[in-house]
């Protein structure tokens, strides 16, 4: 783990919760000088590849539910074959090479039903020579975490062009100043402020956030769960949540859980977890489900992240309890949390 001071972790947390917070605001909030804040941010950008982006409400852009795939190959295809196919697959927002029970994880945002059906059929045809096994699930509720959208799919959104262009610029750098955005969009600053305000007020931009693109040495585990639910399953779900919401002595460099999603299809749940060692990942992340859901006969498939083949792996340090999405059909006892 990279040695990062407590104050620097607090800065990282603040930027992940709101990347447009100013240096002055950070200085006042954390009681350190403006120059110290600037130096610490520069160090985070250099050491961890800190970059600034936005969490977009895809449904407001006219897109539907994310679909997550895990693919296994009897014979591994050459990497250039996979990358060439991914370059042509506009709907794939993130592609992750893994080792374990599967070889590739895809986060797919369908543009329309016909294109998606054709693309979905094409997976088996594209990799027929490699004995591909395809498993897919709809990400019904992404309770925690997000998948950064590619600029190209933002430009396909069903909103006015000026909003699409502004979203793309913020997707590249959500800390860009109004003046910088004004120059890139060739609009006066008042118009940029107006359009930006509209994107926030209409909830198209859910939040301005930051991600780590060069995380410290760690294990990144993607897990799919299938259960045979028994009576009392809701209580077990709530018991698991308590672990997500554990009290932190200080903000970590990255969250233990980066994504939690209820799914339907090949799996009932998807989780993406981080750990410092392979043993910790197996004992604590996977072990959590095996222990809590032992009555529900959990069938667990998992793979460790090896490489990013497309998109951005959005590793963050946020307040999970504040951002975790609760649904009415999953009541929590004494639950305190945010709804996005």
C-alpha contacts under 8 A as a table, 3 or more apart, distances in Angstrom:
res1	aa1	res2	aa2	distance
1	X	216	X	5.47
1	X	217	X	5.96
1	X	218	X	7.36
1	X	276	X	7.28
2	X	216	X	5.68
2	X	217	X	7.78
4	X	8	X	6.34
4	X	9	X	6.68
4	X	253	X	7.68
5	X	8	X	5.24
5	X	9	X	6.34
6	X	9	X	5.15
6	X	10	X	6.34
6	X	250	X	6.91
6	X	251	X	7.58
7	X	10	X	4.97
7	X	11	X	6.35
7	X	30	X	7.52
8	X	11	X	5.03
8	X	12	X	6.24
8	X	40	X	6.12
8	X	41	X	7.83
9	X	12	X	4.94
9	X	13	X	6.16
9	X	250	X	7.88
9	X	251	X	5.84
9	X	252	X	6.53
9	X	253	X	6.10
10	X	13	X	5.05
10	X	14	X	6.22
10	X	30	X	7.80
10	X	250	X	7.78
10	X	251	X	6.15
11	X	14	X	5.13
11	X	15	X	6.21
11	X	26	X	7.20
11	X	30	X	7.99
11	X	37	X	7.67
11	X	40	X	7.96
11	X	41	X	7.55
12	X	15	X	5.21
12	X	16	X	6.18
12	X	41	X	7.89
12	X	44	X	7.85
12	X	253	X	7.66
12	X	317	X	6.91
13	X	16	X	5.11
13	X	17	X	6.19
13	X	251	X	6.68
13	X	317	X	5.37
13	X	318	X	5.59
13	X	319	X	7.73
14	X	17	X	5.11
14	X	18	X	6.02
14	X	19	X	7.25
14	X	21	X	7.67
14	X	26	X	7.83
14	X	318	X	7.92
15	X	18	X	5.00
15	X	19	X	4.22
15	X	20	X	7.31
15	X	21	X	6.83
15	X	209	X	6.29
15	X	210	X	5.92
16	X	19	X	5.84
16	X	208	X	7.65
16	X	209	X	4.50
16	X	210	X	4.43
16	X	211	X	6.84
16	X	316	X	6.47
16	X	317	X	6.16
16	X	318	X	5.86
17	X	207	X	7.59
17	X	208	X	7.17
17	X	209	X	5.67
17	X	210	X	7.64
17	X	318	X	5.92
17	X	319	X	7.49
18	X	21	X	5.84
18	X	207	X	6.75
18	X	208	X	5.11
18	X	209	X	5.24
18	X	210	X	7.73
19	X	52	X	6.35
19	X	53	X	7.74
19	X	174	X	6.55
19	X	175	X	6.06
19	X	208	X	5.20
19	X	209	X	4.73
19	X	210	X	5.87
20	X	174	X	6.66
20	X	175	X	5.07
20	X	208	X	6.54
20	X	209	X	7.94
21	X	25	X	6.38
21	X	26	X	6.88
22	X	25	X	5.11
22	X	26	X	6.24
23	X	26	X	5.12
23	X	27	X	6.05
23	X	34	X	6.11
23	X	37	X	6.61
23	X	38	X	6.95
24	X	27	X	5.00
24	X	28	X	6.23
24	X	34	X	6.17
25	X	28	X	5.24
25	X	29	X	5.98
26	X	29	X	5.09
26	X	30	X	5.93
26	X	31	X	7.99
26	X	34	X	7.85
26	X	37	X	7.16
27	X	30	X	5.52
27	X	31	X	5.56
27	X	32	X	5.10
27	X	33	X	5.52
27	X	34	X	5.31
27	X	37	X	6.43
28	X	31	X	5.16
28	X	32	X	6.99
32	X	36	X	6.56
32	X	37	X	6.93
33	X	36	X	5.19
33	X	37	X	6.35
34	X	37	X	5.08
34	X	38	X	6.25
35	X	38	X	5.11
35	X	39	X	6.20
36	X	39	X	5.14
36	X	40	X	6.16
37	X	40	X	5.21
37	X	41	X	6.18
38	X	41	X	5.19
38	X	42	X	6.20
39	X	42	X	5.13
39	X	43	X	6.23
40	X	43	X	5.03
40	X	44	X	6.26
41	X	44	X	5.06
41	X	45	X	6.22
42	X	45	X	5.08
42	X	46	X	6.22
43	X	46	X	5.07
43	X	47	X	5.86
43	X	48	X	7.99
44	X	47	X	5.24
44	X	48	X	5.32
44	X	49	X	6.71
44	X	50	X	5.80
45	X	48	X	5.75
45	X	49	X	4.71
45	X	50	X	4.29
45	X	51	X	6.82
46	X	49	X	5.59
46	X	50	X	7.33
47	X	50	X	7.94
47	X	214	X	7.23
48	X	212	X	5.72
48	X	213	X	6.37
48	X	214	X	4.56
48	X	215	X	5.42
48	X	216	X	7.02
49	X	212	X	5.51
49	X	213	X	4.82
49	X	214	X	4.86
49	X	215	X	7.53
50	X	210	X	6.80
50	X	211	X	5.76
50	X	212	X	4.64
50	X	213	X	6.20
50	X	214	X	7.59
51	X	173	X	7.06
51	X	210	X	5.62
51	X	211	X	5.57
51	X	212	X	6.52
51	X	213	X	7.30
52	X	171	X	7.50
52	X	172	X	7.01
52	X	173	X	4.97
52	X	174	X	5.11
52	X	175	X	6.35
52	X	208	X	7.68
52	X	209	X	5.98
52	X	210	X	4.27
52	X	211	X	6.34
53	X	148	X	7.74
53	X	170	X	6.11
53	X	171	X	4.59
53	X	172	X	5.96
53	X	173	X	5.46
53	X	174	X	4.83
53	X	175	X	7.96
53	X	208	X	6.27
53	X	209	X	5.52
53	X	210	X	5.69
53	X	211	X	7.39
54	X	148	X	7.35
54	X	170	X	6.56
54	X	171	X	5.46
54	X	174	X	6.32
54	X	205	X	6.68
54	X	206	X	7.54
54	X	207	X	5.97
54	X	208	X	4.61
54	X	209	X	5.49
54	X	210	X	7.69
55	X	146	X	6.72
55	X	147	X	7.82
55	X	148	X	6.69
55	X	205	X	6.11
55	X	206	X	5.48
55	X	207	X	5.35
55	X	208	X	6.36
55	X	209	X	6.84
56	X	148	X	7.84
56	X	149	X	7.79
56	X	204	X	5.75
56	X	205	X	4.79
56	X	206	X	5.57
56	X	207	X	7.40
57	X	60	X	5.65
57	X	61	X	7.11
57	X	203	X	6.76
57	X	204	X	4.96
57	X	205	X	6.15
57	X	206	X	6.04
58	X	61	X	5.18
58	X	62	X	6.74
58	X	63	X	5.41
58	X	64	X	6.99
58	X	204	X	7.48
59	X	62	X	5.11
59	X	63	X	4.90
59	X	64	X	5.72
59	X	65	X	7.97
60	X	63	X	7.27
60	X	203	X	7.79
60	X	204	X	5.76
61	X	154	X	7.83
61	X	157	X	4.97
61	X	158	X	5.49
61	X	159	X	6.43
61	X	204	X	7.35
62	X	157	X	6.21
62	X	158	X	5.60
63	X	109	X	7.21
63	X	110	X	6.91
63	X	111	X	6.27
63	X	112	X	7.98
63	X	157	X	7.58
64	X	109	X	7.12
64	X	110	X	6.73
64	X	111	X	7.83
65	X	109	X	6.72
65	X	110	X	7.47
65	X	138	X	6.66
65	X	139	X	6.36
65	X	140	X	6.67
66	X	107	X	6.71
66	X	108	X	5.64
66	X	109	X	4.86
66	X	110	X	7.16
66	X	138	X	6.17
66	X	139	X	5.37
66	X	140	X	7.72
67	X	107	X	6.04
67	X	108	X	5.09
67	X	109	X	6.38
67	X	110	X	7.75
67	X	136	X	6.78
67	X	137	X	5.70
67	X	138	X	4.49
67	X	139	X	5.63
68	X	105	X	7.15
68	X	106	X	5.62
68	X	107	X	4.73
68	X	108	X	6.11
68	X	136	X	5.65
68	X	137	X	5.44
68	X	138	X	6.34
68	X	139	X	6.66
69	X	104	X	7.95
69	X	105	X	5.51
69	X	106	X	5.01
69	X	107	X	6.66
69	X	108	X	7.87
69	X	134	X	7.01
69	X	135	X	5.53
69	X	136	X	4.30
69	X	137	X	6.51
70	X	102	X	6.29
70	X	103	X	7.27
70	X	104	X	5.62
70	X	105	X	4.50
70	X	106	X	6.48
70	X	134	X	6.37
70	X	135	X	5.42
70	X	136	X	6.55
71	X	102	X	5.77
71	X	103	X	5.82
71	X	104	X	5.11
71	X	105	X	6.43
71	X	132	X	6.64
71	X	133	X	5.65
71	X	134	X	4.92
71	X	135	X	6.36
72	X	101	X	7.54
72	X	102	X	4.66
72	X	103	X	5.10
72	X	104	X	6.83
72	X	132	X	5.65
72	X	133	X	5.11
72	X	134	X	6.85
73	X	76	X	5.63
73	X	77	X	7.71
73	X	102	X	7.75
73	X	103	X	6.86
73	X	130	X	5.90
73	X	131	X	5.47
73	X	132	X	4.53
73	X	133	X	6.32
74	X	130	X	6.00
74	X	131	X	5.02
74	X	132	X	6.54
75	X	130	X	4.83
75	X	131	X	6.39
76	X	130	X	6.42
77	X	81	X	6.60
77	X	82	X	6.92
77	X	127	X	7.74
77	X	130	X	6.21
78	X	81	X	5.36
78	X	82	X	6.75
79	X	82	X	5.18
79	X	83	X	6.14
80	X	83	X	5.07
80	X	84	X	5.93
81	X	84	X	5.23
81	X	85	X	6.33
82	X	85	X	5.21
82	X	86	X	6.18
83	X	86	X	4.96
83	X	87	X	6.13
83	X	309	X	6.67
83	X	310	X	7.88
84	X	87	X	5.25
84	X	88	X	6.74
85	X	88	X	5.34
85	X	89	X	6.39
86	X	89	X	4.88
86	X	90	X	7.67
86	X	92	X	7.08
86	X	95	X	7.94
86	X	310	X	7.15
87	X	90	X	7.11
89	X	92	X	5.69
89	X	119	X	7.93
90	X	93	X	7.38
90	X	152	X	7.47
90	X	153	X	6.98
91	X	108	X	5.39
91	X	109	X	5.16
91	X	110	X	5.74
91	X	111	X	6.69
91	X	153	X	7.33
92	X	95	X	6.92
92	X	106	X	6.52
92	X	107	X	5.81
92	X	108	X	4.41
92	X	109	X	6.44
92	X	310	X	7.95
93	X	106	X	7.68
93	X	107	X	5.73
93	X	108	X	5.80
93	X	109	X	6.86
93	X	147	X	7.35
93	X	148	X	7.28
93	X	149	X	5.85
93	X	150	X	5.92
93	X	310	X	7.10
93	X	311	X	5.77
94	X	106	X	5.88
94	X	107	X	5.16
94	X	108	X	7.32
94	X	147	X	7.34
94	X	308	X	7.81
94	X	309	X	7.63
94	X	310	X	5.26
94	X	311	X	4.56
94	X	312	X	6.53
94	X	313	X	7.35
95	X	104	X	7.00
95	X	105	X	5.72
95	X	106	X	4.62
95	X	107	X	6.47
95	X	308	X	6.19
95	X	309	X	5.29
95	X	310	X	4.92
95	X	311	X	6.65
96	X	104	X	5.64
96	X	105	X	5.09
96	X	106	X	6.53
96	X	305	X	6.59
96	X	306	X	7.43
96	X	307	X	6.01
96	X	308	X	4.76
96	X	309	X	5.71
96	X	310	X	7.20
97	X	103	X	5.89
97	X	104	X	4.68
97	X	105	X	6.59
97	X	305	X	6.08
97	X	306	X	5.41
97	X	307	X	5.06
97	X	308	X	6.12
97	X	309	X	6.57
98	X	102	X	6.65
98	X	103	X	4.84
98	X	104	X	5.59
98	X	105	X	7.31
98	X	303	X	5.36
98	X	304	X	5.21
98	X	305	X	4.56
98	X	306	X	4.98
98	X	307	X	7.04
99	X	102	X	6.41
99	X	103	X	5.67
99	X	303	X	5.10
99	X	304	X	5.33
99	X	305	X	6.78
99	X	306	X	6.65
100	X	103	X	7.02
100	X	302	X	6.15
100	X	303	X	4.33
100	X	304	X	6.44
101	X	301	X	5.73
101	X	302	X	5.57
101	X	303	X	5.74
102	X	105	X	7.86
102	X	301	X	7.70
102	X	302	X	7.13
102	X	303	X	6.10
103	X	303	X	7.47
107	X	147	X	7.76
110	X	113	X	7.05
110	X	115	X	7.67
110	X	116	X	5.53
111	X	115	X	6.93
111	X	116	X	6.82
112	X	115	X	5.62
112	X	116	X	6.06
113	X	116	X	5.14
113	X	117	X	6.01
114	X	117	X	5.19
114	X	118	X	6.28
115	X	118	X	5.25
115	X	119	X	6.12
116	X	119	X	5.02
116	X	120	X	5.91
117	X	120	X	5.09
117	X	121	X	6.25
118	X	121	X	5.31
118	X	122	X	6.17
119	X	122	X	4.89
119	X	123	X	6.67
120	X	123	X	5.63
120	X	124	X	7.88
121	X	124	X	6.12
121	X	125	X	6.92
122	X	125	X	4.96
122	X	126	X	5.76
123	X	126	X	5.18
123	X	127	X	6.32
123	X	134	X	7.98
124	X	127	X	5.48
124	X	128	X	5.54
124	X	132	X	6.57
124	X	133	X	7.91
124	X	134	X	7.50
125	X	128	X	5.15
126	X	129	X	7.97
127	X	130	X	5.40
127	X	131	X	6.88
127	X	132	X	5.93
128	X	131	X	5.58
128	X	132	X	6.27
129	X	132	X	7.95
135	X	266	X	5.85
136	X	265	X	6.36
136	X	266	X	5.64
136	X	267	X	7.82
137	X	263	X	5.87
137	X	264	X	5.26
137	X	265	X	4.41
137	X	266	X	5.38
137	X	267	X	6.11
138	X	263	X	5.34
138	X	264	X	5.31
138	X	265	X	6.45
139	X	142	X	6.39
139	X	261	X	6.14
139	X	262	X	6.12
139	X	263	X	4.59
139	X	264	X	6.93
140	X	261	X	7.23
140	X	262	X	5.74
140	X	263	X	5.23
140	X	264	X	6.85
141	X	261	X	5.59
141	X	262	X	5.27
141	X	263	X	7.07
142	X	145	X	6.84
142	X	146	X	7.42
142	X	259	X	7.49
142	X	260	X	6.15
142	X	261	X	4.26
142	X	262	X	6.51
142	X	325	X	7.47
143	X	259	X	7.53
143	X	260	X	5.53
143	X	261	X	5.40
143	X	262	X	7.37
143	X	324	X	5.38
143	X	325	X	4.48
143	X	326	X	6.86
144	X	258	X	7.13
144	X	259	X	5.09
144	X	260	X	5.10
144	X	261	X	6.90
144	X	320	X	7.19
144	X	323	X	6.73
144	X	324	X	5.01
144	X	325	X	6.44
145	X	258	X	5.64
145	X	259	X	4.38
145	X	260	X	6.74
146	X	259	X	7.01
146	X	314	X	7.50
147	X	312	X	7.97
147	X	313	X	7.83
147	X	314	X	6.84
148	X	171	X	7.99
148	X	311	X	7.64
148	X	312	X	6.68
148	X	314	X	6.99
149	X	153	X	6.95
149	X	154	X	6.96
149	X	171	X	7.95
149	X	311	X	7.98
150	X	153	X	5.65
150	X	154	X	6.62
150	X	311	X	6.93
151	X	154	X	5.16
151	X	155	X	6.45
151	X	168	X	5.59
151	X	171	X	7.36
152	X	155	X	5.25
152	X	156	X	6.78
153	X	156	X	5.01
153	X	157	X	6.75
154	X	157	X	5.28
154	X	164	X	6.23
154	X	167	X	7.37
154	X	168	X	6.80
155	X	161	X	7.71
155	X	164	X	5.57
155	X	165	X	7.25
155	X	168	X	7.69
157	X	164	X	7.06
159	X	163	X	6.73
159	X	164	X	6.78
160	X	163	X	5.57
160	X	164	X	6.51
161	X	164	X	4.97
161	X	165	X	6.17
162	X	165	X	5.23
162	X	166	X	6.23
163	X	166	X	5.08
163	X	167	X	6.08
163	X	195	X	6.85
163	X	199	X	7.59
164	X	167	X	5.13
164	X	168	X	6.26
165	X	168	X	5.13
165	X	169	X	6.40
165	X	185	X	7.31
166	X	169	X	5.20
166	X	170	X	6.27
166	X	181	X	7.61
166	X	185	X	7.27
166	X	196	X	7.66
167	X	170	X	5.10
167	X	171	X	5.89
168	X	171	X	4.90
168	X	172	X	6.34
169	X	172	X	5.20
169	X	173	X	6.28
169	X	174	X	7.45
169	X	181	X	7.27
170	X	173	X	4.86
170	X	174	X	4.22
170	X	175	X	7.46
170	X	176	X	7.04
171	X	174	X	6.12
173	X	176	X	5.63
174	X	208	X	6.27
174	X	209	X	7.38
176	X	180	X	6.01
176	X	181	X	6.45
177	X	180	X	5.10
177	X	181	X	6.20
178	X	181	X	5.09
178	X	182	X	5.93
178	X	189	X	6.17
178	X	192	X	6.70
178	X	193	X	6.97
179	X	182	X	4.96
179	X	183	X	6.38
179	X	189	X	6.30
180	X	183	X	5.30
180	X	184	X	6.38
181	X	184	X	5.15
181	X	185	X	6.01
181	X	192	X	7.14
182	X	185	X	5.34
182	X	186	X	5.60
182	X	187	X	5.05
182	X	188	X	5.72
182	X	189	X	5.45
182	X	192	X	6.20
183	X	186	X	5.01
183	X	187	X	6.82
187	X	191	X	6.43
187	X	192	X	6.60
188	X	191	X	5.56
188	X	192	X	6.54
189	X	192	X	5.04
189	X	193	X	6.22
190	X	193	X	5.13
190	X	194	X	6.23
191	X	194	X	4.97
191	X	195	X	6.17
192	X	195	X	5.23
192	X	196	X	5.98
193	X	196	X	5.14
193	X	197	X	6.00
194	X	197	X	5.15
194	X	198	X	6.28
195	X	198	X	5.07
195	X	199	X	6.34
196	X	199	X	5.19
196	X	200	X	6.48
197	X	200	X	5.22
197	X	201	X	6.05
198	X	201	X	5.08
198	X	202	X	5.95
199	X	202	X	5.49
199	X	203	X	6.26
199	X	204	X	5.25
199	X	205	X	5.73
200	X	203	X	5.06
200	X	204	X	6.15
200	X	205	X	5.19
200	X	206	X	7.01
201	X	204	X	7.77
202	X	205	X	7.78
203	X	206	X	5.43
205	X	208	X	7.30
206	X	340	X	7.49
210	X	316	X	6.85
211	X	314	X	5.16
211	X	315	X	5.26
211	X	316	X	5.11
212	X	215	X	5.87
212	X	314	X	6.49
212	X	315	X	5.11
212	X	316	X	6.21
213	X	312	X	7.27
213	X	313	X	6.77
213	X	314	X	7.04
213	X	315	X	6.95
215	X	218	X	7.57
215	X	315	X	7.49
217	X	276	X	7.24
218	X	274	X	7.01
218	X	275	X	5.84
218	X	276	X	4.53
218	X	277	X	6.17
219	X	274	X	5.72
219	X	275	X	5.08
219	X	276	X	5.81
219	X	277	X	5.80
219	X	278	X	6.01
219	X	281	X	7.00
219	X	304	X	6.80
219	X	305	X	7.44
220	X	272	X	7.24
220	X	273	X	5.94
220	X	274	X	4.64
220	X	275	X	6.53
220	X	304	X	5.64
220	X	305	X	5.42
221	X	272	X	5.66
221	X	273	X	5.18
221	X	274	X	6.18
221	X	275	X	7.98
221	X	281	X	7.16
221	X	302	X	6.84
221	X	303	X	5.81
221	X	304	X	4.52
221	X	305	X	6.14
222	X	270	X	7.52
222	X	271	X	5.98
222	X	272	X	4.45
222	X	273	X	6.48
222	X	302	X	5.58
222	X	303	X	5.46
222	X	304	X	6.29
222	X	305	X	7.23
223	X	270	X	5.73
223	X	271	X	5.22
223	X	272	X	6.16
223	X	273	X	7.99
223	X	300	X	6.88
223	X	301	X	5.74
223	X	302	X	4.29
223	X	303	X	6.65
224	X	267	X	5.98
224	X	268	X	7.53
224	X	269	X	5.88
224	X	270	X	4.68
224	X	271	X	6.61
224	X	300	X	5.79
224	X	301	X	5.19
224	X	302	X	6.26
225	X	267	X	5.50
225	X	268	X	5.73
225	X	269	X	5.16
225	X	270	X	6.37
225	X	298	X	6.44
225	X	299	X	5.76
225	X	300	X	4.79
225	X	301	X	6.62
226	X	266	X	7.52
226	X	267	X	4.88
226	X	268	X	5.06
226	X	269	X	6.91
226	X	298	X	5.74
226	X	299	X	5.06
226	X	300	X	6.58
227	X	268	X	6.78
227	X	296	X	5.45
227	X	297	X	5.80
227	X	298	X	4.80
227	X	299	X	6.37
228	X	296	X	4.88
228	X	297	X	5.81
228	X	298	X	7.12
229	X	233	X	6.14
229	X	295	X	7.83
229	X	296	X	4.86
229	X	297	X	7.83
230	X	233	X	5.92
230	X	295	X	6.66
230	X	296	X	5.64
232	X	235	X	5.42
232	X	236	X	6.64
233	X	236	X	5.00
233	X	237	X	6.23
233	X	293	X	7.85
233	X	296	X	7.69
234	X	237	X	4.99
234	X	238	X	6.30
234	X	330	X	6.98
234	X	331	X	7.84
235	X	238	X	5.11
235	X	239	X	6.18
236	X	239	X	4.89
236	X	240	X	6.25
236	X	292	X	6.24
236	X	293	X	6.76
237	X	240	X	5.16
237	X	241	X	6.37
238	X	241	X	4.99
238	X	242	X	6.56
238	X	332	X	5.89
238	X	333	X	7.26
239	X	242	X	5.41
239	X	243	X	7.28
239	X	292	X	7.65
240	X	243	X	5.50
240	X	244	X	7.01
240	X	288	X	7.54
240	X	289	X	7.86
240	X	292	X	7.13
241	X	244	X	5.04
241	X	245	X	6.34
242	X	245	X	5.10
242	X	246	X	6.17
243	X	246	X	5.22
244	X	257	X	7.19
244	X	320	X	7.12
244	X	321	X	7.57
245	X	320	X	6.55
245	X	321	X	5.41
248	X	251	X	6.38
248	X	252	X	7.98
251	X	317	X	7.29
252	X	255	X	6.36
252	X	317	X	6.62
253	X	317	X	6.17
254	X	274	X	7.78
254	X	315	X	6.68
254	X	316	X	5.42
254	X	317	X	4.46
254	X	318	X	7.90
255	X	258	X	5.96
255	X	274	X	6.98
255	X	315	X	7.94
255	X	316	X	6.40
255	X	317	X	5.17
255	X	318	X	6.92
256	X	273	X	5.60
256	X	274	X	4.88
256	X	275	X	6.42
257	X	260	X	7.27
257	X	271	X	7.43
257	X	272	X	6.10
257	X	273	X	4.43
257	X	274	X	6.14
258	X	271	X	7.73
258	X	272	X	5.56
258	X	273	X	5.74
258	X	274	X	7.16
258	X	315	X	6.59
258	X	316	X	6.86
259	X	270	X	7.78
259	X	271	X	5.47
259	X	272	X	5.00
259	X	273	X	7.12
260	X	269	X	7.55
260	X	270	X	5.98
260	X	271	X	4.64
260	X	272	X	6.68
261	X	269	X	5.76
261	X	270	X	5.21
261	X	271	X	6.42
262	X	268	X	6.11
262	X	269	X	4.61
262	X	270	X	6.51
263	X	267	X	6.09
263	X	268	X	4.78
263	X	269	X	4.92
263	X	270	X	6.66
264	X	267	X	5.82
264	X	268	X	5.32
264	X	269	X	7.59
265	X	268	X	7.05
267	X	270	X	7.28
273	X	281	X	7.68
273	X	285	X	6.83
274	X	281	X	7.10
275	X	278	X	7.16
275	X	280	X	6.07
275	X	281	X	5.28
276	X	280	X	6.76
276	X	281	X	7.59
277	X	280	X	5.23
277	X	281	X	6.32
278	X	281	X	5.06
278	X	282	X	6.28
279	X	282	X	5.21
279	X	283	X	5.85
280	X	283	X	5.11
280	X	284	X	5.45
280	X	285	X	7.21
281	X	284	X	5.61
281	X	285	X	5.05
281	X	286	X	6.61
282	X	285	X	5.82
282	X	286	X	5.06
282	X	287	X	6.17
283	X	286	X	6.16
283	X	287	X	4.83
283	X	288	X	7.67
284	X	287	X	4.94
284	X	288	X	5.66
285	X	288	X	5.45
285	X	289	X	7.37
286	X	289	X	5.64
286	X	290	X	6.49
287	X	290	X	4.98
287	X	291	X	5.91
288	X	291	X	5.33
288	X	292	X	6.10
289	X	292	X	5.25
289	X	293	X	5.45
289	X	294	X	7.53
289	X	298	X	7.50
290	X	293	X	5.58
290	X	294	X	5.43
290	X	298	X	6.71
291	X	294	X	5.57
292	X	295	X	7.98
293	X	296	X	5.22
293	X	297	X	6.92
293	X	298	X	6.46
294	X	297	X	5.63
294	X	298	X	6.64
305	X	308	X	7.87
308	X	311	X	7.13
308	X	312	X	7.39
308	X	313	X	7.06
318	X	323	X	7.93
319	X	322	X	5.48
319	X	323	X	6.42
320	X	323	X	5.22
320	X	324	X	5.57
321	X	324	X	5.49
321	X	336	X	7.42
321	X	337	X	5.24
321	X	338	X	6.95
322	X	337	X	4.97
322	X	338	X	4.72
323	X	337	X	6.91
323	X	338	X	5.14
323	X	339	X	6.79
323	X	340	X	6.98
324	X	337	X	6.40
324	X	338	X	5.87
324	X	339	X	6.75
324	X	340	X	7.83
325	X	337	X	7.53
325	X	338	X	6.12
325	X	339	X	4.77
325	X	340	X	5.99
326	X	330	X	6.96
326	X	331	X	7.58
326	X	337	X	7.42
326	X	338	X	7.30
326	X	339	X	6.05
327	X	330	X	5.36
327	X	331	X	6.91
328	X	331	X	5.72
332	X	335	X	5.09
